Amino acid sequence: MWNHQIDANLINAILGCTQRKVDETIKWLSVFETWKLQPNNLKKYEEKKKEFIERRCCNHQINLFCIFAAEKEFLRRTPIENATMATVNNGLPFAKKDLKKL
């Protein structure tokens, strides 16, 4: 459908939010992809990108989805809190500076 260009971590995160309901996941993924194409939404992320990275949230697709989900009131917490929870709960990669310490 999207030529395998969507991050698997993003799909997994949305599946978790929808309680593994595939139809609902596809709907949210489609709406998110449309939202993401609007330049002002990418600009919002660029303004907050440093704050996400400081919290070790380095998956930009997840971070963007968390901003989207907060705007649509799909998730109740702040975008930073949601991205942090996704990173910790799903074992998403940490920032490069943390990998050097391991």
Helices and strands as residue ranges (DSSP letters): H 8-17, H 22-36, H 39-54, H 60-71, H 79-90, H 96-101
